[in-house]
Every structure is written in structure tokens, then in C-alpha cells.
Amino acid sequence: MTLPKAFVEEIESYGADCLSGLVRTLSTSSPETSIRVNRRKGAEMPDGVDRVPWCGDGFYLAERPQFTFDPALHQGLYYVQDASSMAISHAIKEITSDMRPVRYLDACAAPGGKTTAAIASLPPGSLVTANEYDYKRAAVLAENLAKWGSPDVVVTRGDTAHFSRLHECFDIIAADVPCSGEGMMRKDAEAVAQWSPALVAECVGRQREIVGNLWEALRPGGYLIYSTCTFNRHENEETVDYICDTLGGRSVDVGLLGFEGVARAIGSSNVCYRFIPGRIRGEGLFMSVIRKDGDRQASQPKTAKKPLTVLTKAGKEISPSERWLDGDFRTVMLTGRVFALPAEHARWMTDASSSLDVISAGVCVASVKGRDFIPAQELALSAALRRDTFPRCEVDYPTALSYLRRESITVDSPRGFLLLTYRGLPLGFVKNLGNRANNLYPSSWRVLSQNAPDAVPDIIKSL
């Protein structure tokens, strides 16, 4: 691979020892593959694996398997994520070690890797809002978070300017900002082709605009986790210096320099962390944790002008969540579907809906057809699904793949809605008609790839 000359000159101009072998590494080596398990669903790491040092749930794979054909991936038992990006798990655990449940915003969240890592690391009961600007990427984000299974999540779509209206609402905000993508050059030829000094300058302006929007939504004493997947100082240390000097913040140490290979800031006195290919087993990542000046609790959004509407029928609340989910939920209608909001977060979710374009909140329970509730795929994969609510039907590997491809299948089970399971864990719903079963897997989620391996992928083990 030939890297852009201007990029090489920029990196070499820093004279930093930590970057001395970077150009050679990007040009001659290949990325590693790593995954992070979902312990809430009972997933465990196999014995004898190489663990990611800064993430207790992550480990490296010797080679990259065909993940698409592993039902466990679609069941949300693990997430494929670069090891460097898993560092957010460590950062969150450090800054929340003495916190109660918090409100957390992932402002540039798609496809969802850092969001799912945050969910696994935050204090239990924390509320996570995940936002994405692009419509298609927001749909992928919602799908991946639904598979992860946490009910304490809101997915929104839109510009970060919308969050400036939620004045001082969040305890922690993660901003993995759009960047020039230098950290992806080893794995993505397009990142090399699109790079230019002009792109870097454009990204710097956009990053500072995003941070300015988010700063308004961060409570005094709250934390901004700023990150990029690039190497240049303009998008990294210089932007952190700008945040601290102009907006009123202070970088804090979350201990990542204690891990072998993680490098410190270049040309800045602020605490920053650089994950550099060749020094660590992962791709390029820059991160800094910045505490906003002041100290007080996050505020509640102003009451929504048009809040989410609680479903009623004949004066009584329609609550399939009472039958289908473990926990206390409030049932609402959103985008033509029924959602169950965790009761402790329901007010915040409804109030925030006046300022944000909410596309998913809590657990998508069902769609409504006439008087019937059609159970949703998101319900099947939710960690809050009440066991034995629906009749279960265990399927083998070929049937599981057919289901994930949204093909017709036949099951030997009672008529009606069935929850298919694979290796004892939920896979999704069908409606069994006797001679055939209507496949209820979402068409937009279906597996399109063919040529599945003969052997079942055994990437993780589960309880």
C-alpha cells in the first residue's frame, strides 16, 4: 500500500518516537480480529484466548471467521469490534466507579460498537441515548442495539445541534467524531484514497462544531469522552486543547497509559491516549476524557410539547409488556409500533422526544394488526424478555440459517406465535400455521450471503 505523501510528511514532522514505525506498519501489515462478548446474555470467552488488555469482555481471534453465518452473532451474544475501540470500556468504568446510574449519550454512535461497550460498562440502571446523523446508519445502529438486548436505550437520528436544547441533561457524553480516518488506512483502501490536508481541515471544523453542541448538553462536573480514529494532531491534541482552553474543561487520567503500548499525547500537556498499530494489537485510535467545570446533577428535559403517547383502550392501558417482559414498563406507540419504556426512564424518554427524532426507545414489543399484537424481533432478543411467555421451539443450524435468511421453514410445534431458539437461546419469532410457519424476521435484517460453511461456527461459548 502506498500512503499519501502529505500524510507521511505530517506524521514524520512530529518527531514522536511512538509514531516512528507507523508508516511501515500501515503499509505492510494486516489488521487483527477481535470480539467482545455479551455477558448479560450468558456469553463467555473460550479458555486459553488472548484477551484484550483494557477490556475484560474482549479477546482476539487467530483468524477472521465468516461471522455472518454464526447465529450467535445475530442473537447478540457478541459484537465484532476492533480492540482499540474497546478502550472506552475501561474509561467508562474508571469515571463511574463511584457513580450511581447515569444518563449517557453516544452522539456519533453508528454502527454501535462503542455504545454496546458502554452499556456493558455503565452502572446498572443507567440510561443510554445513542444518536446517528445518517438515516441508513441510524437503522443499522438500532438493529445492533436491539440485538445487544438492553431495554435502557433510546436511539435517535439527527444533527448534534438538537442536543444543545437538552441543557445540561447528560452525565457522560461520548463523541467518536467524524474524522479523516487515518486510523482505518490499514483496513480500508477508501480511507487512503479520500485523505487530503483539506479533508483534515474540514474535519477539524466539524469536530469543534459537534463538541460545541454537545457541551451545552453536558452537566457541570460531567465527562466528555472525545475520540477519533486518526493520527494527526489537528484533529486530536489541538482539539482537546481547544475544548479545555475555550469551553472550560479539564482532561482527566483514566489509567490507560498503564497498558503496554498505549502512547501519551504529542505536544500537549493534556492527558490523551494514542493507540497506534505496531505498538498495540488494534487499529488507530485517539481518546481523551475531559471533565466539564462545575459540579451538579444532570437536569430533566423541558416537558415535551408532543410527548410519546401512552396507549389506551377503553380507558385502560394496553400493556403487552406486563405479560411479555420482566420489570416495570410503560407502553407507548412510536412510528406505528408498540414500545415498552422502563418506568424509571419513561418520563425522560417522553420529555426528550420534543427535541429529538426518536426512532426507538426501550424495547420494541410488537406491531399492531387489527386487535392483535404481532411480537417483534427486538422483543425476542431483549434481555428483559420473560422466559416461557411464548412456546419455544429449538432449531438446528440449517434451520437457524434459513430463518435468518427469512426463508420459509416448517416446525413441529403448536399453532400460533412461537419463539425459535438456537442452542437454547432466543433467535426470533414465527407464526406457526400448521403446514408452514410465517417467518417474522425483519426483512431489512435478513442474511443475504450464501455459501455457508458446513461446520457450525464456534466462536464463543454460552451458559
Summary of the structure (lengths in Angstrom):
residues: 463
radius of gyration: 22.8
end to end distance: 43.5
largest distance: 72.7
contacts: 1579
relative contact order: 0.14
helix: 32%
strand: 27%
